Amino acid sequence: MSTHAIVRRIPNSFKTLALGISDEIDLEKAKTQHEEYCKALRNVGLKVIELPEDENLPDSVFVEDTAVICNGTALICRPGHPTRQKEVEMIRTVIKKELELPILEISDPEATIDGGDVLFTGREFLVGLSSRTNEAGSRALAAAFPEYPVTPIRIKHKLHLKTSLTMAGPDTLCVSEEQESQDILKKIEQEASFQYKTITVPDGDAANCIYVNGTLIHLSEFPNSTKVFEEKVDFNRIALNISEFRKADGSLTCPSIVIKKTK
Ligand code: CIR
């Protein structure tokens, strides 16, 4: 069972300075959506550690990109965009001081890796080689978790691997009908170490969901994709609206790091 989630409050600078803003962000709405998001994480039994906002770090609500935590060990990422690299500092502190987990740092100065490019399937890692994550970053992940295979997958258009594909249940990948998502799936079927079931949703953004503690958290904003989840998922579901995060290229997984703390 997962036990904790790290989240970080939204700074006012998110509205204007976040990377990749496609449409005007309603800050109050974003804050309400963040509260609902935290509530959903609590409802699936997680202790939510809420970090304070930092106005100098407009994208810092997207904590997923700052660390990969697996089997009780944390790899501190080196985010691929320079304006985001300082975000790791507070995350490192909370993992060390509050969660008391062992920490691994990336020693290769050439390596960059965003957590949004790292999908742990429960059996292996799939890692996106994107505009944010490079091969040295993928090698750093493999060195940090030698107990699991790591398969790199080239990302051509979207921001991260998990923009197009996540886990929607035990051994179940969630993909969309979009070309990039289908290309990634094909690559996984050819090159990954294990085989998975798939759920295919019609809307690109809806392929990013969170499967945690027997519940699927998915977007509420796409009725046709919701219908697929209703039909295919026979366990608990929570549907959330994160429209304001999506305007800054954020998906459902981005505002949290979910942790299984055993000791
Ligand atoms: C960025 O461009 O870095 C942010 N505006 C969005 C990050 C989204 N993170 C994620 O998908 N893991």
py3Dmol code that shows the C-alpha trace and the ligand (Angstrom):
import py3Dmol

protein = """\
ATOM      1  CA  MET A   1       0.000   0.000   0.000  1.00  0.00           C
ATOM      2  CA  SER A   2       1.189   3.522  -0.728  1.00  0.00           C
ATOM      3  CA  THR A   3       1.385   5.599   2.410  1.00  0.00           C
ATOM      4  CA  HIS A   4       2.352   9.195   1.588  1.00  0.00           C
ATOM      5  CA  ALA A   5       2.136  11.829  -1.115  1.00  0.00           C
ATOM      6  CA  ILE A   6       4.234  14.961  -1.433  1.00  0.00           C
ATOM      7  CA  VAL A   7       2.485  17.991  -2.937  1.00  0.00           C
ATOM      8  CA  ARG A   8       3.414  21.665  -3.097  1.00  0.00           C
ATOM      9  CA  ARG A   9       1.116  24.681  -2.941  1.00  0.00           C
ATOM     10  CA  ILE A  10       0.622  26.874  -5.993  1.00  0.00           C
ATOM     11  CA  PRO A  11       2.498  30.188  -6.055  1.00  0.00           C
ATOM     12  CA  ASN A  12       0.765  33.254  -7.545  1.00  0.00           C
ATOM     13  CA  SER A  13       3.554  33.313 -10.151  1.00  0.00           C
ATOM     14  CA  PHE A  14       2.044  30.097 -11.595  1.00  0.00           C
ATOM     15  CA  LYS A  15      -0.601  32.209 -13.354  1.00  0.00           C
ATOM     16  CA  THR A  16       1.837  34.122 -15.531  1.00  0.00           C
ATOM     17  CA  LEU A  17       5.287  32.543 -15.306  1.00  0.00           C
ATOM     18  CA  ALA A  18       4.711  28.792 -15.523  1.00  0.00           C
ATOM     19  CA  LEU A  19       6.312  27.188 -18.577  1.00  0.00           C
ATOM     20  CA  GLY A  20       4.165  26.368 -21.591  1.00  0.00           C
ATOM     21  CA  ILE A  21       1.027  28.324 -20.650  1.00  0.00           C
ATOM     22  CA  SER A  22      -1.472  27.867 -23.484  1.00  0.00           C
ATOM     23  CA  ASP A  23      -4.427  29.853 -22.124  1.00  0.00           C
ATOM     24  CA  GLU A  24      -5.064  32.255 -19.252  1.00  0.00           C
ATOM     25  CA  ILE A  25      -4.836  30.441 -15.930  1.00  0.00           C
ATOM     26  CA  ASP A  26      -7.528  31.173 -13.332  1.00  0.00           C
ATOM     27  CA  LEU A  27      -5.399  31.119 -10.189  1.00  0.00           C
ATOM     28  CA  GLU A  28      -8.253  30.784  -7.700  1.00  0.00           C
ATOM     29  CA  LYS A  29      -9.711  27.927  -9.689  1.00  0.00           C
ATOM     30  CA  ALA A  30      -6.275  26.296  -9.834  1.00  0.00           C
ATOM     31  CA  LYS A  31      -5.988  26.530  -6.039  1.00  0.00           C
ATOM     32  CA  THR A  32      -9.449  24.997  -5.568  1.00  0.00           C
ATOM     33  CA  GLN A  33      -8.572  22.204  -8.002  1.00  0.00           C
ATOM     34  CA  HIS A  34      -5.371  21.598  -6.049  1.00  0.00           C
ATOM     35  CA  GLU A  35      -7.354  21.288  -2.816  1.00  0.00           C
ATOM     36  CA  GLU A  36      -9.680  18.764  -4.457  1.00  0.00           C
ATOM     37  CA  TYR A  37      -6.628  16.888  -5.702  1.00  0.00           C
ATOM     38  CA  CYS A  38      -5.163  16.697  -2.186  1.00  0.00           C
ATOM     39  CA  LYS A  39      -8.534  15.583  -0.833  1.00  0.00           C
ATOM     40  CA  ALA A  40      -8.623  12.728  -3.366  1.00  0.00           C
ATOM     41  CA  LEU A  41      -5.144  11.603  -2.286  1.00  0.00           C
ATOM     42  CA  ARG A  42      -6.260  11.622   1.353  1.00  0.00           C
ATOM     43  CA  ASN A  43      -9.383   9.666   0.415  1.00  0.00           C
ATOM     44  CA  VAL A  44      -7.256   6.819  -0.919  1.00  0.00           C
ATOM     45  CA  GLY A  45      -5.451   6.611   2.409  1.00  0.00           C
ATOM     46  CA  LEU A  46      -2.348   8.714   1.779  1.00  0.00           C
ATOM     47  CA  LYS A  47      -0.793  11.064   4.285  1.00  0.00           C
ATOM     48  CA  VAL A  48      -0.397  14.227   2.209  1.00  0.00           C
ATOM     49  CA  ILE A  49       2.727  16.268   2.962  1.00  0.00           C
ATOM     50  CA  GLU A  50       1.941  19.760   1.705  1.00  0.00           C
ATOM     51  CA  LEU A  51       4.979  21.940   1.043  1.00  0.00           C
ATOM     52  CA  PRO A  52       4.764  25.739   1.007  1.00  0.00           C
ATOM     53  CA  GLU A  53       4.690  27.636  -2.264  1.00  0.00           C
ATOM     54  CA  ASP A  54       7.710  29.530  -3.586  1.00  0.00           C
ATOM     55  CA  GLU A  55       7.033  32.562  -5.792  1.00  0.00           C
ATOM     56  CA  ASN A  56      10.459  32.185  -7.409  1.00  0.00           C
ATOM     57  CA  LEU A  57       9.556  28.722  -8.678  1.00  0.00           C
ATOM     58  CA  PRO A  58       6.405  29.143 -10.810  1.00  0.00           C
ATOM     59  CA  ASP A  59       6.212  25.478 -11.885  1.00  0.00           C
ATOM     60  CA  SER A  60       6.954  24.012  -8.459  1.00  0.00           C
ATOM     61  CA  VAL A  61       3.431  22.606  -7.997  1.00  0.00           C
ATOM     62  CA  PHE A  62       4.548  19.887 -10.452  1.00  0.00           C
ATOM     63  CA  VAL A  63       6.555  17.986  -7.840  1.00  0.00           C
ATOM     64  CA  GLU A  64       6.501  14.747  -9.821  1.00  0.00           C
ATOM     65  CA  ASP A  65       9.424  15.995 -11.905  1.00  0.00           C
ATOM     66  CA  THR A  66      11.763  16.450  -8.927  1.00  0.00           C
ATOM     67  CA  ALA A  67      12.259  12.915  -7.572  1.00  0.00           C
ATOM     68  CA  VAL A  68      11.639   9.253  -8.351  1.00  0.00           C
ATOM     69  CA  ILE A  69      10.897   7.177  -5.276  1.00  0.00           C
ATOM     70  CA  CYS A  70      10.775   3.407  -5.559  1.00  0.00           C
ATOM     71  CA  ASN A  71      11.282   0.577  -3.066  1.00  0.00           C
ATOM     72  CA  GLY A  72      11.936   3.074  -0.282  1.00  0.00           C
ATOM     73  CA  THR A  73      14.792   4.875  -2.075  1.00  0.00           C
ATOM     74  CA  ALA A  74      14.643   8.356  -3.632  1.00  0.00           C
ATOM     75  CA  LEU A  75      16.540   9.447  -6.705  1.00  0.00           C
ATOM     76  CA  ILE A  76      16.702  13.241  -6.773  1.00  0.00           C
ATOM     77  CA  CYS A  77      16.089  14.303 -10.388  1.00  0.00           C
ATOM     78  CA  ARG A  78      17.897  16.947 -12.374  1.00  0.00           C
ATOM     79  CA  PRO A  79      14.987  18.635 -14.186  1.00  0.00           C
ATOM     80  CA  GLY A  80      15.680  19.305 -17.843  1.00  0.00           C
ATOM     81  CA  HIS A  81      14.514  22.910 -17.827  1.00  0.00           C
ATOM     82  CA  PRO A  82      16.960  25.250 -16.044  1.00  0.00           C
ATOM     83  CA  THR A  83      14.203  27.315 -14.344  1.00  0.00           C
ATOM     84  CA  ARG A  84      13.006  24.178 -12.555  1.00  0.00           C
ATOM     85  CA  GLN A  85      16.258  22.835 -11.157  1.00  0.00           C
ATOM     86  CA  LYS A  86      16.032  24.611  -7.804  1.00  0.00           C
ATOM     87  CA  GLU A  87      12.700  22.900  -7.124  1.00  0.00           C
ATOM     88  CA  VAL A  88      14.544  19.790  -5.985  1.00  0.00           C
ATOM     89  CA  GLU A  89      16.010  21.468  -2.910  1.00  0.00           C
ATOM     90  CA  MET A  90      12.906  21.472  -0.729  1.00  0.00           C
ATOM     91  CA  ILE A  91      11.911  18.031  -2.002  1.00  0.00           C
ATOM     92  CA  ARG A  92      15.311  16.649  -1.007  1.00  0.00           C
ATOM     93  CA  THR A  93      14.915  18.123   2.473  1.00  0.00           C
ATOM     94  CA  VAL A  94      11.458  16.701   3.075  1.00  0.00           C
ATOM     95  CA  ILE A  95      12.434  13.244   1.802  1.00  0.00           C
ATOM     96  CA  LYS A  96      15.463  13.249   4.070  1.00  0.00           C
ATOM     97  CA  LYS A  97      14.059  14.898   7.219  1.00  0.00           C
ATOM     98  CA  GLU A  98      10.392  13.981   7.263  1.00  0.00           C
ATOM     99  CA  LEU A  99      10.228  10.731   5.331  1.00  0.00           C
ATOM    100  CA  GLU A 100      13.730   9.647   6.371  1.00  0.00           C
ATOM    101  CA  LEU A 101      14.308   7.775   3.114  1.00  0.00           C
ATOM    102  CA  PRO A 102      17.752   7.068   1.653  1.00  0.00           C
ATOM    103  CA  ILE A 103      18.624   9.517  -1.092  1.00  0.00           C
ATOM    104  CA  LEU A 104      20.608   9.033  -4.293  1.00  0.00           C
ATOM    105  CA  GLU A 105      21.996  11.973  -6.254  1.00  0.00           C
ATOM    106  CA  ILE A 106      22.899  12.057  -9.941  1.00  0.00           C
ATOM    107  CA  SER A 107      26.651  12.421 -10.351  1.00  0.00           C
ATOM    108  CA  ASP A 108      26.859  12.806 -14.158  1.00  0.00           C
ATOM    109  CA  PRO A 109      26.783  16.574 -14.829  1.00  0.00           C
ATOM    110  CA  GLU A 110      25.386  15.936 -18.334  1.00  0.00           C
ATOM    111  CA  ALA A 111      22.368  14.000 -17.093  1.00  0.00           C
ATOM    112  CA  THR A 112      18.883  15.527 -17.024  1.00  0.00           C
ATOM    113  CA  ILE A 113      15.731  13.709 -16.000  1.00  0.00           C
ATOM    114  CA  ASP A 114      12.173  14.790 -15.162  1.00  0.00           C
ATOM    115  CA  GLY A 115      10.031  12.429 -13.071  1.00  0.00           C
ATOM    116  CA  GLY A 116       7.264  12.946 -15.648  1.00  0.00           C
ATOM    117  CA  ASP A 117       9.328  10.809 -18.003  1.00  0.00           C
ATOM    118  CA  VAL A 118       9.589   7.925 -15.552  1.00  0.00           C
ATOM    119  CA  LEU A 119       6.873   5.287 -15.432  1.00  0.00           C
ATOM    120  CA  PHE A 120       7.268   2.473 -12.914  1.00  0.00           C
ATOM    121  CA  THR A 121       4.946  -0.361 -13.928  1.00  0.00           C
ATOM    122  CA  GLY A 122       5.446  -2.377 -10.755  1.00  0.00           C
ATOM    123  CA  ARG A 123       7.858  -4.640 -12.639  1.00  0.00           C
ATOM    124  CA  GLU A 124      10.178  -2.315 -14.568  1.00  0.00           C
ATOM    125  CA  PHE A 125      10.846   1.290 -15.519  1.00  0.00           C
ATOM    126  CA  LEU A 126       9.927   2.885 -18.830  1.00  0.00           C
ATOM    127  CA  VAL A 127      11.691   6.186 -19.368  1.00  0.00           C
ATOM    128  CA  GLY A 128      10.934   8.855 -21.951  1.00  0.00           C
ATOM    129  CA  LEU A 129      13.827  10.440 -23.824  1.00  0.00           C
ATOM    130  CA  SER A 130      12.258  13.840 -24.296  1.00  0.00           C
ATOM    131  CA  SER A 131      13.187  17.509 -24.449  1.00  0.00           C
ATOM    132  CA  ARG A 132      13.689  17.205 -20.656  1.00  0.00           C
ATOM    133  CA  THR A 133      15.254  13.771 -20.149  1.00  0.00           C
ATOM    134  CA  ASN A 134      18.389  12.548 -21.913  1.00  0.00           C
ATOM    135  CA  GLU A 135      20.199   9.234 -22.205  1.00  0.00           C
ATOM    136  CA  ALA A 136      22.527  10.084 -19.341  1.00  0.00           C
ATOM    137  CA  GLY A 137      19.422  10.721 -17.211  1.00  0.00           C
ATOM    138  CA  SER A 138      18.041   7.337 -18.190  1.00  0.00           C
ATOM    139  CA  ARG A 139      21.376   5.721 -17.252  1.00  0.00           C
ATOM    140  CA  ALA A 140      21.269   7.479 -13.865  1.00  0.00           C
ATOM    141  CA  LEU A 141      17.826   5.961 -13.250  1.00  0.00           C
ATOM    142  CA  ALA A 142      19.108   2.505 -14.188  1.00  0.00           C
ATOM    143  CA  ALA A 143      22.076   2.906 -11.849  1.00  0.00           C
ATOM    144  CA  ALA A 144      19.816   4.042  -8.988  1.00  0.00           C
ATOM    145  CA  PHE A 145      17.446   1.071  -9.278  1.00  0.00           C
ATOM    146  CA  PRO A 146      19.581  -1.836 -10.575  1.00  0.00           C
ATOM    147  CA  GLU A 147      16.934  -4.307  -9.405  1.00  0.00           C
ATOM    148  CA  TYR A 148      14.636  -3.310 -12.315  1.00  0.00           C
ATOM    149  CA  PRO A 149      14.994  -3.242 -16.106  1.00  0.00           C
ATOM    150  CA  VAL A 150      14.887   0.262 -17.638  1.00  0.00           C
ATOM    151  CA  THR A 151      13.598   0.711 -21.205  1.00  0.00           C
ATOM    152  CA  PRO A 152      14.173   4.126 -22.837  1.00  0.00           C
ATOM    153  CA  ILE A 153      11.528   5.338 -25.282  1.00  0.00           C
ATOM    154  CA  ARG A 154      11.955   8.319 -27.606  1.00  0.00           C
ATOM    155  CA  ILE A 155       9.268  11.020 -27.138  1.00  0.00           C
ATOM    156  CA  LYS A 156       8.773  13.104 -30.268  1.00  0.00           C
ATOM    157  CA  HIS A 157       5.980  15.572 -29.598  1.00  0.00           C
ATOM    158  CA  LYS A 158       4.571  15.646 -26.074  1.00  0.00           C
ATOM    159  CA  LEU A 159       6.324  17.002 -22.997  1.00  0.00           C
ATOM    160  CA  HIS A 160       6.889  13.736 -21.134  1.00  0.00           C
ATOM    161  CA  LEU A 161       6.380   9.980 -21.438  1.00  0.00           C
ATOM    162  CA  LYS A 162       3.568  10.084 -18.875  1.00  0.00           C
ATOM    163  CA  THR A 163       1.743  12.790 -20.837  1.00  0.00           C
ATOM    164  CA  SER A 164       0.756   9.940 -23.172  1.00  0.00           C
ATOM    165  CA  LEU A 165       0.739   6.804 -21.036  1.00  0.00           C
ATOM    166  CA  THR A 166       0.386   5.778 -17.358  1.00  0.00           C
ATOM    167  CA  MET A 167      -0.780   2.805 -15.262  1.00  0.00           C
ATOM    168  CA  ALA A 168      -4.544   2.383 -14.844  1.00  0.00           C
ATOM    169  CA  GLY A 169      -4.528  -0.789 -12.741  1.00  0.00           C
ATOM    170  CA  PRO A 170      -2.362  -3.811 -11.949  1.00  0.00           C
ATOM    171  CA  ASP A 171      -0.265  -4.610 -15.053  1.00  0.00           C
ATOM    172  CA  THR A 172      -2.533  -2.297 -17.057  1.00  0.00           C
ATOM    173  CA  LEU A 173      -1.271   0.562 -19.198  1.00  0.00           C
ATOM    174  CA  CYS A 174      -3.540   3.477 -20.020  1.00  0.00           C
ATOM    175  CA  VAL A 175      -2.991   4.917 -23.507  1.00  0.00           C
ATOM    176  CA  SER A 176      -4.950   7.219 -25.782  1.00  0.00           C
ATOM    177  CA  GLU A 177      -5.888   6.996 -29.431  1.00  0.00           C
ATOM    178  CA  GLU A 178      -3.377   9.745 -30.271  1.00  0.00           C
ATOM    179  CA  GLN A 179      -0.551   8.732 -32.594  1.00  0.00           C
ATOM    180  CA  GLU A 180       2.277   9.369 -30.124  1.00  0.00           C
ATOM    181  CA  SER A 181       0.585   7.331 -27.408  1.00  0.00           C
ATOM    182  CA  GLN A 182       0.047   4.453 -29.855  1.00  0.00           C
ATOM    183  CA  ASP A 183       3.664   4.664 -31.058  1.00  0.00           C
ATOM    184  CA  ILE A 184       4.916   4.484 -27.463  1.00  0.00           C
ATOM    185  CA  LEU A 185       2.684   1.473 -26.784  1.00  0.00           C
ATOM    186  CA  LYS A 186       4.050  -0.310 -29.851  1.00  0.00           C
ATOM    187  CA  LYS A 187       7.593   0.343 -28.669  1.00  0.00           C
ATOM    188  CA  ILE A 188       6.762  -1.006 -25.208  1.00  0.00           C
ATOM    189  CA  GLU A 189       5.240  -4.135 -26.715  1.00  0.00           C
ATOM    190  CA  GLN A 190       8.441  -4.664 -28.717  1.00  0.00           C
ATOM    191  CA  GLU A 191      11.086  -3.695 -26.183  1.00  0.00           C
ATOM    192  CA  ALA A 192       9.869  -3.791 -22.586  1.00  0.00           C
ATOM    193  CA  SER A 193      10.637  -6.786 -20.393  1.00  0.00           C
ATOM    194  CA  PHE A 194       7.016  -7.582 -19.459  1.00  0.00           C
ATOM    195  CA  GLN A 195       3.640  -7.678 -21.167  1.00  0.00           C
ATOM    196  CA  TYR A 196       0.724  -5.518 -20.085  1.00  0.00           C
ATOM    197  CA  LYS A 197      -2.995  -5.213 -20.590  1.00  0.00           C
ATOM    198  CA  THR A 198      -4.158  -1.877 -22.000  1.00  0.00           C
ATOM    199  CA  ILE A 199      -7.030   0.535 -21.620  1.00  0.00           C
ATOM    200  CA  THR A 200      -7.372   2.921 -24.581  1.00  0.00           C
ATOM    201  CA  VAL A 201      -9.191   6.216 -24.113  1.00  0.00           C
ATOM    202  CA  PRO A 202     -10.157   8.536 -26.976  1.00  0.00           C
ATOM    203  CA  ASP A 203      -8.736  11.768 -25.503  1.00  0.00           C
ATOM    204  CA  GLY A 204      -4.970  12.364 -25.333  1.00  0.00           C
ATOM    205  CA  ASP A 205      -4.888  14.077 -21.941  1.00  0.00           C
ATOM    206  CA  ALA A 206      -7.100  11.413 -20.335  1.00  0.00           C
ATOM    207  CA  ALA A 207      -4.354   8.771 -20.695  1.00  0.00           C
ATOM    208  CA  ASN A 208      -2.614  10.323 -17.711  1.00  0.00           C
ATOM    209  CA  CYS A 209      -4.219   8.868 -14.602  1.00  0.00           C
ATOM    210  CA  ILE A 210      -3.139   7.638 -11.164  1.00  0.00           C
ATOM    211  CA  TYR A 211      -3.683   4.093  -9.942  1.00  0.00           C
ATOM    212  CA  VAL A 212      -3.121   4.067  -6.204  1.00  0.00           C
ATOM    213  CA  ASN A 213      -4.269   1.821  -3.372  1.00  0.00           C
ATOM    214  CA  GLY A 214      -6.865   0.080  -5.519  1.00  0.00           C
ATOM    215  CA  THR A 215      -8.412   3.306  -6.839  1.00  0.00           C
ATOM    216  CA  LEU A 216      -8.132   4.913 -10.255  1.00  0.00           C
ATOM    217  CA  ILE A 217      -7.976   8.710 -10.208  1.00  0.00           C
ATOM    218  CA  HIS A 218      -8.747  10.031 -13.695  1.00  0.00           C
ATOM    219  CA  LEU A 219      -9.783  13.251 -15.397  1.00  0.00           C
ATOM    220  CA  SER A 220     -13.451  14.225 -15.286  1.00  0.00           C
ATOM    221  CA  GLU A 221     -13.177  16.627 -18.202  1.00  0.00           C
ATOM    222  CA  PHE A 222     -13.531  14.187 -21.100  1.00  0.00           C
ATOM    223  CA  PRO A 223     -16.923  12.404 -21.132  1.00  0.00           C
ATOM    224  CA  ASN A 224     -15.964   9.892 -23.825  1.00  0.00           C
ATOM    225  CA  SER A 225     -12.865   8.810 -21.930  1.00  0.00           C
ATOM    226  CA  THR A 226     -14.803   8.706 -18.645  1.00  0.00           C
ATOM    227  CA  LYS A 227     -17.216   6.310 -20.338  1.00  0.00           C
ATOM    228  CA  VAL A 228     -14.319   3.984 -21.171  1.00  0.00           C
ATOM    229  CA  PHE A 229     -13.126   4.052 -17.544  1.00  0.00           C
ATOM    230  CA  GLU A 230     -16.687   3.352 -16.351  1.00  0.00           C
ATOM    231  CA  GLU A 231     -16.908   0.344 -18.642  1.00  0.00           C
ATOM    232  CA  LYS A 232     -13.421  -1.097 -18.130  1.00  0.00           C
ATOM    233  CA  VAL A 233     -12.575  -0.361 -14.507  1.00  0.00           C
ATOM    234  CA  ASP A 234     -14.346  -2.517 -11.960  1.00  0.00           C
ATOM    235  CA  PHE A 235     -12.736  -0.961  -8.889  1.00  0.00           C
ATOM    236  CA  ASN A 236     -13.077   2.384  -7.166  1.00  0.00           C
ATOM    237  CA  ARG A 237     -12.694   5.541  -9.307  1.00  0.00           C
ATOM    238  CA  ILE A 238     -12.333   9.238  -8.509  1.00  0.00           C
ATOM    239  CA  ALA A 239     -12.770  11.779 -11.330  1.00  0.00           C
ATOM    240  CA  LEU A 240     -11.037  15.157 -11.018  1.00  0.00           C
ATOM    241  CA  ASN A 241     -11.012  18.381 -13.005  1.00  0.00           C
ATOM    242  CA  ILE A 242      -7.522  19.883 -13.385  1.00  0.00           C
ATOM    243  CA  SER A 243      -8.239  22.242 -16.284  1.00  0.00           C
ATOM    244  CA  GLU A 244      -5.979  25.005 -14.900  1.00  0.00           C
ATOM    245  CA  PHE A 245      -2.984  22.672 -14.588  1.00  0.00           C
ATOM    246  CA  ARG A 246      -3.449  21.400 -18.099  1.00  0.00           C
ATOM    247  CA  LYS A 247      -3.089  24.984 -19.365  1.00  0.00           C
ATOM    248  CA  ALA A 248       0.535  24.802 -18.150  1.00  0.00           C
ATOM    249  CA  ASP A 249       1.155  21.338 -19.654  1.00  0.00           C
ATOM    250  CA  GLY A 250       0.386  19.624 -16.339  1.00  0.00           C
ATOM    251  CA  SER A 251      -1.291  16.219 -16.149  1.00  0.00           C
ATOM    252  CA  LEU A 252      -2.921  14.394 -13.252  1.00  0.00           C
ATOM    253  CA  THR A 253       0.271  12.689 -12.072  1.00  0.00           C
ATOM    254  CA  CYS A 254       2.353  15.911 -12.039  1.00  0.00           C
ATOM    255  CA  PRO A 255       1.259  17.568  -8.765  1.00  0.00           C
ATOM    256  CA  SER A 256       2.261  14.632  -6.514  1.00  0.00           C
ATOM    257  CA  ILE A 257       4.925  12.091  -5.677  1.00  0.00           C
ATOM    258  CA  VAL A 258       3.260   8.977  -4.277  1.00  0.00           C
ATOM    259  CA  ILE A 259       5.346   6.974  -1.819  1.00  0.00           C
ATOM    260  CA  LYS A 260       5.215   3.550  -0.250  1.00  0.00           C
ATOM    261  CA  LYS A 261       7.042   3.871   3.057  1.00  0.00           C
ATOM    262  CA  THR A 262       7.606   0.513   4.668  1.00  0.00           C
ATOM    263  CA  LYS A 263       9.792   1.388   7.651  1.00  0.00           C
TER     264      LYS A 263
END
"""
ligand_1 = """\
12
CIR
C 6.841 22.403 -17.360
O 6.847 22.759 -18.536
O 7.831 21.918 -16.826
C 5.568 22.574 -16.568
N 4.868 23.729 -17.049
C 4.703 21.350 -16.685
C 5.307 20.156 -16.030
C 4.395 18.999 -16.067
N 4.962 17.894 -15.364
C 4.740 16.633 -15.669
O 4.125 16.336 -16.681
N 5.301 15.718 -14.901
"""
view = py3Dmol.view(width=600, height=400)
view.addModel(protein, "pdb")
view.setStyle({"model": 0}, {"cartoon": {"style": "trace"}})
view.addModel(ligand_1, "xyz")
view.setStyle({"model": 1}, {"stick": {}})
view.zoomTo()
view.show()
